[in-house]
Amino acid sequence: MKPEQANVTRLLRAWSDGDAGALDTLTPLVYEELRRLARRAFRGERPGHTLQPTALVNEAFVRLAGSDVAWQDRKHFFALAARMMRRILVSHATARSASKRGGGEIRVTLDESAVGGAVPDDRLLDLDAAVSRLATLDPRQADLVELNVFSGLTFEEMASVTGLSTSTIDRELRLARAWIKRELTG
């Protein structure tokens, strides 16, 4: 483990144990990584998206800071940050869809290329619902889709977060893509 990774883990644990000063020290250490994840999540989004990566990071960090989580380590923190970013993006897309279409959702197909990068608002809600259904059948595959699509992590980064090999991640994501594609095309 790299020294800065060990330091983040130590600070997360101190913060979990009630050391408020640990959060102040931790913030600059994780903030740039969170911004990088948010920028990846926005790749392929429509121009002029009303939610910007910095706002996504700020919202996710505020929610994480306000949570009562027993942080295990740096990987755990970034995995939960990815989930939080997903929830925020989905919430934003839901609100946008409701105002744009009078509250109705439109079912659309998802091409395989969309499950490998950011997803535009018009497909995000359907993808989120499909990933939630997948989680009931195969939580690991759903987690991998979440880390890849909503956080934009590479296979190597996902391997670091999950402890899985890149070949296992590749295989699991191929299965998940096929399942999601079938779900979204009816």
Accessible surface in RSA format (square Angstrom, percent):
REM  Atomic radii and reference values for relative SASA: ProtOr
REM  Chains: A
REM  Algorithm: Lee & Richards
REM  Probe-radius: 1.40
REM  Slices: 20
REM RES _ NUM      All-atoms   Total-Side   Main-Chain    Non-polar    All polar
REM                ABS   REL    ABS   REL    ABS   REL    ABS   REL    ABS   REL
RES MET A   1   159.60  82.7  76.35  50.5  83.26 198.2  82.06  69.8  77.55 102.7
RES LYS A   2   125.76  61.4 121.18  74.4   4.58  10.9  70.56  63.5  55.20  58.8
RES PRO A   3   110.85  80.8  99.83  91.0  11.02  40.1 106.67  88.1   4.19  26.0
RES GLU A   4    97.59  56.0  92.57  70.0   5.02  12.0  54.44 105.3  43.15  35.2
RES GLN A   5    42.16  23.6  42.11  30.8   0.05   0.1   4.74  10.1  37.43  28.4
RES ALA A   6    44.50  40.9  39.20  60.5   5.30  12.1  40.58  57.1   3.92  10.4
RES ASN A   7    46.92  32.4  43.24  41.8   3.68   8.9  15.30  36.8  31.63  30.6
RES VAL A   8     5.49   3.6   5.49   5.0   0.00   0.0   5.49   4.8   0.00   0.0
RES THR A   9     8.81   6.3   8.81   8.9   0.00   0.0   8.81  11.8   0.00   0.0
RES ARG A  10   140.10  58.8 133.67  68.1   6.43  15.3  73.83 100.9  66.28  40.2
RES LEU A  11     7.45   4.1   7.45   5.3   0.00   0.0   7.45   5.2   0.00   0.0
RES LEU A  12     0.00   0.0   0.00   0.0   0.00   0.0   0.00   0.0   0.00   0.0
RES ARG A  13   125.07  52.5 124.15  63.3   0.92   2.2  41.81  57.1  83.26  50.5
RES ALA A  14    24.94  22.9  18.53  28.6   6.42  14.6  24.12  34.0   0.82   2.2
RES TRP A  15    32.62  13.1  26.55  12.9   6.07  14.2   8.98   4.8  23.65  38.4
RES SER A  16    44.31  37.4   8.22  11.0  36.09  83.1  14.78  31.5  29.54  41.4
RES ASP A  17   127.24  89.1  89.14  88.7  38.11  90.1  32.41  76.3  94.83  94.6
RES GLY A  18    63.18  77.9   0.00   N/A  63.18  77.9  36.70 100.7  26.48  59.3
RES ASP A  19    72.33  50.7  63.04  62.7   9.29  22.0  24.72  58.2  47.61  47.5
RES ALA A  20    80.24  73.8  67.80 104.6  12.44  28.3  73.61 103.7   6.63  17.6
RES GLY A  21    38.53  47.5   0.00   N/A  38.53  47.5  31.46  86.3   7.07  15.8
RES ALA A  22     3.53   3.2   0.27   0.4   3.27   7.4   3.06   4.3   0.48   1.3
RES LEU A  23    38.56  21.5  38.56  27.6   0.00   0.0  38.56  27.1   0.00   0.0
RES ASP A  24   108.60  76.1  93.44  93.0  15.16  35.8  31.44  74.0  77.16  77.0
RES THR A  25    71.66  51.0  63.73  64.6   7.93  18.9  44.39  59.6  27.26  41.2
RES LEU A  26     0.00   0.0   0.00   0.0   0.00   0.0   0.00   0.0   0.00   0.0
RES THR A  27    40.67  28.9  40.67  41.2   0.00   0.0  35.75  48.0   4.92   7.4
RES PRO A  28    94.96  69.2  71.61  65.3  23.36  84.9  77.88  64.3  17.08 106.2
RES LEU A  29    76.05  42.4  51.51  36.8  24.55  61.7  54.23  38.1  21.82  58.7
RES VAL A  30     0.31   0.2   0.30   0.3   0.01   0.0   0.31   0.3   0.00   0.0
RES TYR A  31    56.21  26.2  56.21  32.0   0.00   0.0  49.26  37.0   6.95   8.6
RES GLU A  32   100.85  57.9  99.87  75.6   0.98   2.3  63.82 123.5  37.03  30.2
RES GLU A  33    40.75  23.4  36.41  27.5   4.34  10.3  10.75  20.8  30.00  24.5
RES LEU A  34     0.00   0.0   0.00   0.0   0.00   0.0   0.00   0.0   0.00   0.0
RES ARG A  35    68.25  28.7  68.25  34.8   0.00   0.0   7.56  10.3  60.69  36.8
RES ARG A  36    64.91  27.3  64.75  33.0   0.15   0.4  48.53  66.3  16.38   9.9
RES LEU A  37     1.93   1.1   1.93   1.4   0.00   0.0   1.93   1.4   0.00   0.0
RES ALA A  38     0.00   0.0   0.00   0.0   0.00   0.0   0.00   0.0   0.00   0.0
RES ARG A  39   103.58  43.5  97.55  49.7   6.03  14.4  57.85  79.1  45.73  27.7
RES ARG A  40    34.45  14.5  31.87  16.2   2.57   6.1   2.85   3.9  31.59  19.1
RES ALA A  41     2.37   2.2   0.24   0.4   2.14   4.9   0.26   0.4   2.12   5.6
RES PHE A  42    24.58  12.3  15.67   9.7   8.91  23.2  16.08   9.8   8.49  24.3
RES ARG A  43   157.59  66.2 148.87  75.9   8.71  20.7  62.76  85.8  94.83  57.5
RES GLY A  44    64.65  79.7   0.00   N/A  64.65  79.7  37.57 103.1  27.08  60.6
RES GLU A  45    24.88  14.3   7.00   5.3  17.87  42.6   3.34   6.5  21.53  17.6
RES ARG A  46    59.17  24.8  50.02  25.5   9.15  21.8  46.89  64.1  12.28   7.4
RES PRO A  47   131.88  96.1 106.02  96.6  25.86  94.0 117.68  97.2  14.20  88.3
RES GLY A  48    68.23  84.1   0.00   N/A  68.23  84.1  41.01 112.5  27.22  61.0
RES HIS A  49     9.64   5.3   6.31   4.4   3.33   8.5   5.53   5.7   4.11   4.8
RES THR A  50   102.44  72.9  69.58  70.5  32.86  78.3  70.67  94.9  31.77  48.0
RES LEU A  51    24.01  13.4  23.38  16.7   0.62   1.6  23.87  16.8   0.14   0.4
RES GLN A  52    95.20  53.2  94.81  69.3   0.39   0.9  45.07  95.9  50.13  38.0
RES PRO A  53    27.93  20.4  27.90  25.4   0.03   0.1  27.93  23.1   0.00   0.0
RES THR A  54    58.91  41.9  58.56  59.4   0.35   0.8  41.27  55.4  17.64  26.7
RES ALA A  55    43.85  40.3  35.92  55.4   7.94  18.1  40.24  56.7   3.61   9.6
RES LEU A  56     0.00   0.0   0.00   0.0   0.00   0.0   0.00   0.0   0.00   0.0
RES VAL A  57     0.00   0.0   0.00   0.0   0.00   0.0   0.00   0.0   0.00   0.0
RES ASN A  58    64.91  44.8  63.06  60.9   1.85   4.5  24.13  58.1  40.77  39.4
RES GLU A  59    67.32  38.6  64.44  48.8   2.88   6.8  15.39  29.8  51.93  42.4
RES ALA A  60     0.00   0.0   0.00   0.0   0.00   0.0   0.00   0.0   0.00   0.0
RES PHE A  61    21.34  10.7  21.34  13.2   0.00   0.0  21.34  12.9   0.00   0.0
RES VAL A  62   103.54  68.1  97.42  88.2   6.12  14.7  99.85  86.8   3.69  10.0
RES ARG A  63    95.04  39.9  82.87  42.2  12.17  29.0  33.35  45.6  61.69  37.4
RES LEU A  64     3.45   1.9   3.41   2.4   0.04   0.1   3.41   2.4   0.04   0.1
RES ALA A  65    32.32  29.7  16.26  25.1  16.06  36.5  16.55  23.3  15.76  41.8
RES GLY A  66    70.00  86.3   0.00   N/A  70.00  86.3  36.20  99.3  33.81  75.7
RES SER A  67    42.09  35.6  19.97  26.6  22.13  51.0  28.35  60.4  13.74  19.2
RES ASP A  68   153.29 107.4 118.42 117.9  34.87  82.5  39.85  93.8 113.44 113.1
RES VAL A  69    41.45  27.3  31.92  28.9   9.54  23.0  35.76  31.1   5.70  15.4
RES ALA A  70    81.76  75.2  66.75 103.0  15.01  34.2  68.44  96.4  13.32  35.3
RES TRP A  71     9.66   3.9   2.90   1.4   6.76  15.9   0.02   0.0   9.65  15.6
RES GLN A  72   112.60  63.0 106.93  78.1   5.67  13.5  35.61  75.8  76.99  58.4
RES ASP A  73    38.99  27.3  38.99  38.8   0.00   0.0   3.60   8.5  35.40  35.3
RES ARG A  74    52.05  21.9  52.05  26.5   0.00   0.0   5.31   7.3  46.73  28.3
RES LYS A  75    80.67  39.4  80.29  49.3   0.38   0.9  37.00  33.3  43.67  46.5
RES HIS A  76    40.43  22.1  34.36  23.9   6.07  15.5  26.36  27.2  14.07  16.4
RES PHE A  77     0.00   0.0   0.00   0.0   0.00   0.0   0.00   0.0   0.00   0.0
RES PHE A  78    12.18   6.1  10.72   6.6   1.46   3.8  11.03   6.7   1.14   3.3
RES ALA A  79    16.61  15.3  16.07  24.8   0.54   1.2  16.24  22.9   0.37   1.0
RES LEU A  80    42.28  23.5  41.06  29.4   1.22   3.1  41.06  28.8   1.22   3.3
RES ALA A  81     0.00   0.0   0.00   0.0   0.00   0.0   0.00   0.0   0.00   0.0
RES ALA A  82     0.38   0.3   0.38   0.6   0.00   0.0   0.38   0.5   0.00   0.0
RES ARG A  83    67.61  28.4  67.36  34.3   0.26   0.6  20.41  27.9  47.20  28.6
RES MET A  84    25.05  13.0  25.05  16.6   0.00   0.0  23.07  19.6   1.99   2.6
RES MET A  85     0.00   0.0   0.00   0.0   0.00   0.0   0.00   0.0   0.00   0.0
RES ARG A  86    28.71  12.1  28.71  14.6   0.00   0.0   4.41   6.0  24.30  14.7
RES ARG A  87   137.89  57.9 130.98  66.8   6.91  16.4  48.47  66.2  89.42  54.2
RES ILE A  88    10.11   5.8   9.30   6.9   0.81   2.0   9.42   6.8   0.69   1.9
RES LEU A  89     8.17   4.6   7.49   5.4   0.68   1.7   7.49   5.3   0.68   1.8
RES VAL A  90    20.59  13.5  20.59  18.6   0.00   0.0  20.59  17.9   0.00   0.0
RES SER A  91    61.56  52.0  52.93  70.6   8.63  19.9  22.68  48.3  38.88  54.5
RES HIS A  92    42.80  23.4  35.87  24.9   6.93  17.7  31.73  32.7  11.08  12.9
RES ALA A  93     0.91   0.8   0.00   0.0   0.91   2.1   0.00   0.0   0.91   2.4
RES THR A  94    61.21  43.5  60.56  61.4   0.65   1.6  53.32  71.6   7.89  11.9
RES ALA A  95    63.90  58.7  51.78  79.9  12.12  27.6  59.18  83.3   4.72  12.5
RES ARG A  96    70.47  29.6  64.37  32.8   6.09  14.5  16.54  22.6  53.92  32.7
RES SER A  97     9.97   8.4   8.79  11.7   1.17   2.7   6.80  14.5   3.17   4.4
RES ALA A  98    45.39  41.7  37.97  58.6   7.42  16.9  38.95  54.8   6.44  17.1
RES SER A  99    97.12  82.1  59.19  79.0  37.93  87.4  53.81 114.6  43.31  60.7
RES LYS A 100   122.30  59.7  87.02  53.4  35.28  84.0  63.73  57.4  58.56  62.4
RES ARG A 101    80.14  33.6  52.73  26.9  27.40  65.2  30.02  41.0  50.12  30.4
RES GLY A 102    76.75  94.6   0.00   N/A  76.75  94.6  40.44 111.0  36.31  81.3
RES GLY A 103    45.62  56.3   0.00   N/A  45.62  56.3  19.41  53.3  26.21  58.7
RES GLY A 104    38.85  47.9   0.00   N/A  38.85  47.9  37.11 101.9   1.74   3.9
RES GLU A 105   116.67  67.0  83.20  62.9  33.46  79.7  27.36  52.9  89.31  72.9
RES ILE A 106   103.03  58.6  92.10  68.6  10.92  26.3  94.92  68.4   8.10  22.0
RES ARG A 107   134.75  56.6 107.13  54.6  27.62  65.8  64.30  87.9  70.45  42.7
RES VAL A 108    42.87  28.2  36.44  33.0   6.43  15.5  42.82  37.2   0.05   0.1
RES THR A 109    88.09  62.7  79.16  80.3   8.93  21.3  47.43  63.7  40.66  61.5
RES LEU A 110     2.47   1.4   1.36   1.0   1.11   2.8   1.49   1.0   0.98   2.6
RES ASP A 111    76.72  53.7  71.13  70.8   5.58  13.2  38.73  91.2  37.98  37.9
RES GLU A 112    92.46  53.1  85.49  64.7   6.96  16.6  24.54  47.5  67.92  55.5
RES SER A 113    94.53  79.9  63.54  84.8  30.99  71.4  59.31 126.3  35.22  49.3
RES ALA A 114     8.75   8.0   1.42   2.2   7.33  16.7   8.75  12.3   0.00   0.0
RES VAL A 115     2.04   1.3   1.89   1.7   0.15   0.4   1.89   1.6   0.15   0.4
RES GLY A 116    44.54  54.9   0.00   N/A  44.54  54.9  16.02  44.0  28.51  63.9
RES GLY A 117    23.61  29.1   0.00   N/A  23.61  29.1  23.57  64.7   0.04   0.1
RES ALA A 118    13.33  12.3   0.07   0.1  13.26  30.2   1.68   2.4  11.65  30.9
RES VAL A 119     3.07   2.0   0.00   0.0   3.07   7.4   0.00   0.0   3.07   8.3
RES PRO A 120    30.62  22.3  30.62  27.9   0.00   0.0  30.62  25.3   0.00   0.0
RES ASP A 121    16.23  11.4  12.57  12.5   3.66   8.7  11.02  25.9   5.21   5.2
RES ASP A 122    73.49  51.5  57.82  57.5  15.67  37.1  21.13  49.7  52.36  52.2
RES ARG A 123    56.06  23.5  55.72  28.4   0.34   0.8  11.15  15.2  44.91  27.2
RES LEU A 124     4.59   2.6   4.59   3.3   0.00   0.0   4.59   3.2   0.00   0.0
RES LEU A 125    22.02  12.3  17.17  12.3   4.85  12.2  17.56  12.3   4.46  12.0
RES ASP A 126    12.90   9.0  11.54  11.5   1.36   3.2   2.40   5.6  10.50  10.5
RES LEU A 127     0.00   0.0   0.00   0.0   0.00   0.0   0.00   0.0   0.00   0.0
RES ASP A 128    27.31  19.1  27.31  27.2   0.00   0.0   0.11   0.3  27.19  27.1
RES ALA A 129    43.02  39.6  36.80  56.8   6.22  14.2  42.42  59.7   0.60   1.6
RES ALA A 130     0.00   0.0   0.00   0.0   0.00   0.0   0.00   0.0   0.00   0.0
RES VAL A 131     0.54   0.4   0.54   0.5   0.00   0.0   0.54   0.5   0.00   0.0
RES SER A 132    55.13  46.6  47.40  63.3   7.73  17.8  33.46  71.3  21.67  30.4
RES ARG A 133    89.02  37.4  86.20  43.9   2.82   6.7  64.64  88.3  24.38  14.8
RES LEU A 134     3.24   1.8   3.24   2.3   0.00   0.0   3.24   2.3   0.00   0.0
RES ALA A 135    39.81  36.6  33.51  51.7   6.29  14.3  33.70  47.5   6.10  16.2
RES THR A 136   115.97  82.5  79.28  80.4  36.69  87.4  75.56 101.5  40.41  61.1
RES LEU A 137   121.84  67.9  89.70  64.2  32.14  80.8  92.31  64.8  29.54  79.5
RES ASP A 138    43.11  30.2  41.59  41.4   1.52   3.6  11.08  26.1  32.03  31.9
RES PRO A 139    84.74  61.8  84.06  76.6   0.68   2.5  84.69  69.9   0.05   0.3
RES ARG A 140   103.61  43.5  99.84  50.9   3.78   9.0  43.33  59.2  60.28  36.5
RES GLN A 141    15.88   8.9  15.88  11.6   0.00   0.0   0.00   0.0  15.88  12.0
RES ALA A 142     4.58   4.2   3.63   5.6   0.95   2.2   4.01   5.6   0.57   1.5
RES ASP A 143    48.69  34.1  48.30  48.1   0.38   0.9   8.48  20.0  40.21  40.1
RES LEU A 144     0.00   0.0   0.00   0.0   0.00   0.0   0.00   0.0   0.00   0.0
RES VAL A 145     0.00   0.0   0.00   0.0   0.00   0.0   0.00   0.0   0.00   0.0
RES GLU A 146     8.66   5.0   8.66   6.5   0.00   0.0   1.27   2.5   7.38   6.0
RES LEU A 147     8.39   4.7   8.39   6.0   0.00   0.0   8.39   5.9   0.00   0.0
RES ASN A 148    12.10   8.3  11.84  11.4   0.26   0.6   0.00   0.0  12.10  11.7
RES VAL A 149     2.35   1.5   0.84   0.8   1.51   3.6   0.84   0.7   1.51   4.1
RES PHE A 150     3.67   1.8   2.37   1.5   1.30   3.4   3.67   2.2   0.00   0.0
RES SER A 151     0.00   0.0   0.00   0.0   0.00   0.0   0.00   0.0   0.00   0.0
RES GLY A 152    15.49  19.1   0.00   N/A  15.49  19.1   8.12  22.3   7.38  16.5
RES LEU A 153    10.28   5.7   8.81   6.3   1.47   3.7   8.81   6.2   1.47   4.0
RES THR A 154    57.55  40.9  50.60  51.3   6.95  16.6  54.52  73.2   3.03   4.6
RES PHE A 155    52.27  26.2  49.53  30.7   2.74   7.1  49.53  30.0   2.74   7.9
RES GLU A 156   118.20  67.9 110.70  83.8   7.50  17.8  60.29 116.6  57.91  47.3
RES GLU A 157    41.39  23.8  38.04  28.8   3.35   8.0  30.57  59.1  10.82   8.8
RES MET A 158     0.00   0.0   0.00   0.0   0.00   0.0   0.00   0.0   0.00   0.0
RES ALA A 159    21.27  19.6  16.70  25.8   4.58  10.4  17.04  24.0   4.23  11.2
RES SER A 160    49.35  41.7  38.53  51.4  10.81  24.9  34.66  73.8  14.68  20.6
RES VAL A 161    30.04  19.8  15.33  13.9  14.71  35.4  15.33  13.3  14.71  39.9
RES THR A 162    52.41  37.3  17.57  17.8  34.84  83.0  25.57  34.3  26.84  40.6
RES GLY A 163    66.17  81.6   0.00   N/A  66.17  81.6  31.65  86.8  34.52  77.3
RES LEU A 164    36.92  20.6  30.29  21.7   6.63  16.7  33.20  23.3   3.72  10.0
RES SER A 165    60.53  51.1  44.84  59.8  15.69  36.1  51.14 108.9   9.38  13.1
RES THR A 166    54.58  38.8  50.93  51.6   3.65   8.7  19.86  26.7  34.72  52.5
RES SER A 167    74.75  63.2  65.83  87.9   8.92  20.6  50.72 108.0  24.03  33.7
RES THR A 168    22.71  16.2  22.71  23.0   0.00   0.0   4.95   6.7  17.76  26.8
RES ILE A 169     0.00   0.0   0.00   0.0   0.00   0.0   0.00   0.0   0.00   0.0
RES ASP A 170    47.72  33.4  47.72  47.5   0.00   0.0   9.00  21.2  38.72  38.6
RES ARG A 171   110.72  46.5 110.61  56.4   0.11   0.3  46.07  63.0  64.65  39.2
RES GLU A 172    16.25   9.3  16.21  12.3   0.04   0.1   0.04   0.1  16.21  13.2
RES LEU A 173     0.06   0.0   0.06   0.0   0.00   0.0   0.06   0.0   0.00   0.0
RES ARG A 174   130.94  55.0 123.83  63.1   7.11  16.9  53.76  73.5  77.18  46.8
RES LEU A 175    99.01  55.1  94.51  67.6   4.50  11.3  95.22  66.9   3.79  10.2
RES ALA A 176     0.00   0.0   0.00   0.0   0.00   0.0   0.00   0.0   0.00   0.0
RES ARG A 177    38.30  16.1  37.20  19.0   1.09   2.6   4.58   6.3  33.72  20.4
RES ALA A 178    60.09  55.2  50.75  78.3   9.34  21.2  54.73  77.1   5.36  14.2
RES TRP A 179    38.99  15.6  35.78  17.3   3.21   7.5  33.82  18.0   5.18   8.4
RES ILE A 180     0.00   0.0   0.00   0.0   0.00   0.0   0.00   0.0   0.00   0.0
RES LYS A 181    90.33  44.1  90.05  55.3   0.27   0.7  44.82  40.3  45.51  48.5
RES ARG A 182   146.05  61.3 139.16  70.9   6.88  16.4  71.17  97.3  74.87  45.4
RES GLU A 183    39.52  22.7  34.27  25.9   5.26  12.5   3.70   7.2  35.82  29.2
RES LEU A 184     4.61   2.6   1.48   1.1   3.12   7.9   1.48   1.0   3.12   8.4
RES THR A 185    74.11  52.7  42.24  42.8  31.87  75.9  30.11  40.4  43.99  66.5
RES GLY A 186    91.84 113.3   0.00   N/A  91.84 113.3  43.76 120.1  48.08 107.7
END  Absolute sums over single chains surface
CHAIN  1 A     9142.7       7225.5       1917.2       5125.0       4017.7
END  Absolute sums over all chains
TOTAL          9142.7       7225.5       1917.2       5125.0       4017.7
